[in-house]
Amino acid sequence: MASLLDALAGVWQGRGDGHYPTIAPFEFAEQLTFTPLPGKPIGDYRQRSWREDGTPLHVECGYLRVDADRVELMIAQPTGFVEVHHGRFEHSTVEFGITALGRSATALAVATIRRRWQVTDDRLTTDLWMSYGDVIDGHHLRADFRRAV
């Protein structure tokens, strides 16, 4: 089994859909970039998404730390959140559990965020769940990516 950093290295492009009981469903385009740091079990992570007309939707950045099958993901979002996740890379999938979620004074009152990544060859699928308002662990985003050439 290749390391997760090796499996993710490069640029991924795809499309996704979002939904949540408190908003209208939407579709988006997205790009993920994973850049391993030479000589370290760490990868730089960048995400950006936009609407069909090119209007930006979201960006986030952070780091992926890998030790054998153990994975840590640290993310900062301009919406006022910082996330620290942990998980294990098993059977091409990482189920990330939240270790810490911090938010600024003006960020939405999101209580939890949970992520899952599945990578197989040149395909990556991501899912995100969150708890907000009266919705506990509601599925919010799903995207399918192909490795960019």
C-alpha positions as CSV (number, residue, x, y, z in Angstrom):
1,M,0.0,0.0,0.0
2,A,1.4,3.4,-1.0
3,S,1.5,6.1,1.6
4,L,-1.4,8.4,1.6
5,L,0.9,11.3,0.8
6,D,2.1,9.5,-2.3
7,A,-1.5,8.6,-3.3
8,L,-2.7,12.2,-3.0
9,A,0.3,14.1,-4.3
10,G,-0.6,16.5,-7.1
11,V,-3.7,18.4,-8.3
12,W,-7.2,17.0,-8.3
13,Q,-10.1,18.6,-10.1
14,G,-13.8,17.7,-9.8
15,R,-17.4,18.5,-9.2
16,G,-19.6,18.2,-6.2
17,D,-22.9,18.9,-4.7
18,G,-23.9,20.5,-1.4
19,H,-27.1,20.2,0.6
20,Y,-28.2,20.8,4.2
21,P,-31.7,21.3,5.7
22,T,-31.1,25.0,6.2
23,I,-30.0,25.9,2.6
24,A,-31.0,25.3,-1.0
25,P,-29.0,22.4,-2.7
26,F,-26.1,23.6,-5.0
27,E,-23.5,22.3,-7.3
28,F,-19.8,23.4,-7.5
29,A,-16.5,22.8,-9.1
30,E,-13.5,22.2,-6.9
31,Q,-9.7,21.8,-6.9
32,L,-7.5,20.1,-4.3
33,T,-3.8,20.4,-4.3
34,F,-1.5,18.2,-2.2
35,T,2.2,19.0,-2.1
36,P,4.5,16.7,-0.1
37,L,7.2,18.5,1.9
38,P,10.6,16.9,0.9
39,G,12.0,14.6,3.5
40,K,9.0,15.0,5.9
41,P,5.9,13.0,6.4
42,I,3.9,16.2,5.8
43,G,1.9,17.5,2.9
44,D,0.6,21.0,2.2
45,Y,-3.1,21.0,1.5
46,R,-5.0,23.6,-0.5
47,Q,-8.7,23.6,-1.5
48,R,-10.8,26.0,-3.6
49,S,-14.3,25.7,-5.0
50,W,-16.5,27.9,-7.2
51,R,-19.9,28.1,-8.8
52,E,-20.6,27.2,-12.5
53,D,-20.3,30.9,-13.4
54,G,-16.8,31.1,-11.8
55,T,-17.9,32.9,-8.6
56,P,-15.7,31.7,-5.7
57,L,-17.5,29.7,-3.0
58,H,-14.9,28.5,-0.5
59,V,-11.1,28.1,0.2
60,E,-9.2,26.3,2.9
61,C,-5.6,25.4,3.5
62,G,-3.7,23.3,5.9
63,Y,-1.4,20.3,6.4
64,L,-1.7,16.6,6.2
65,R,0.7,14.6,8.6
66,V,1.1,10.9,8.0
67,D,2.8,8.3,10.2
68,A,2.3,4.8,8.6
69,D,-1.5,4.5,8.5
70,R,-2.2,7.2,11.1
71,V,-3.3,10.6,9.5
72,E,-3.7,14.0,11.0
73,L,-5.3,16.9,9.1
74,M,-5.1,20.5,10.2
75,I,-7.3,23.0,8.3
76,A,-7.9,26.8,8.5
77,Q,-10.9,28.4,6.8
78,P,-11.5,32.1,6.2
79,T,-15.1,31.5,7.5
80,G,-13.6,31.5,11.0
81,F,-12.9,27.8,11.6
82,V,-9.8,25.8,12.4
83,E,-10.1,22.0,12.4
84,V,-7.8,19.3,13.7
85,H,-8.8,15.8,12.5
86,H,-7.3,12.4,13.1
87,G,-7.9,9.1,11.3
88,R,-6.4,6.0,9.7
89,F,-5.7,5.2,6.1
90,E,-7.2,1.8,5.6
91,H,-8.6,0.1,2.4
92,S,-8.0,3.3,0.4
93,T,-10.1,5.4,2.8
94,V,-9.5,7.8,5.6
95,E,-12.4,8.4,8.1
96,F,-11.4,11.6,9.9
97,G,-12.6,12.1,13.4
98,I,-12.5,15.6,14.8
99,T,-9.9,16.2,17.6
100,A,-10.6,19.9,17.9
101,L,-12.8,22.5,16.2
102,G,-12.1,26.2,16.9
103,R,-14.1,29.1,15.7
104,S,-13.8,32.9,15.7
105,A,-16.4,35.0,17.5
106,T,-18.1,35.8,14.2
107,A,-18.2,32.3,12.7
108,L,-21.4,30.3,12.4
109,A,-22.2,28.1,15.5
110,V,-21.1,24.8,13.8
111,A,-20.6,22.2,16.5
112,T,-18.8,19.5,14.6
113,I,-17.2,18.7,11.2
114,R,-16.4,15.2,10.0
115,R,-14.7,14.2,6.8
116,R,-14.1,11.1,4.7
117,W,-11.6,10.7,1.8
118,Q,-11.5,7.7,-0.5
119,V,-8.6,7.5,-3.0
120,T,-8.2,4.8,-5.6
121,D,-5.6,5.3,-8.3
122,D,-6.6,8.5,-10.1
123,R,-10.0,9.0,-8.4
124,L,-10.7,10.8,-5.1
125,T,-14.1,11.1,-3.4
126,T,-14.6,13.4,-0.4
127,D,-17.6,13.8,1.9
128,L,-18.2,16.2,4.7
129,W,-20.8,16.1,7.5
130,M,-21.4,18.8,10.1
131,S,-23.6,19.6,13.1
132,Y,-25.3,23.0,12.9
133,G,-28.5,24.3,14.4
134,D,-30.9,21.4,15.0
135,V,-29.1,19.1,12.5
136,I,-26.7,16.6,14.1
137,D,-24.0,15.2,11.9
138,G,-25.9,16.1,8.7
139,H,-24.3,15.3,5.3
140,H,-23.3,18.6,3.7
141,L,-20.8,18.1,0.8
142,R,-19.7,15.3,-1.6
143,A,-17.3,15.7,-4.5
144,D,-15.6,13.4,-7.0
145,F,-12.2,14.2,-8.4
146,R,-9.8,13.0,-11.0
147,R,-6.1,13.6,-10.9
148,A,-5.2,16.5,-13.2
149,V,-2.8,15.8,-16.0
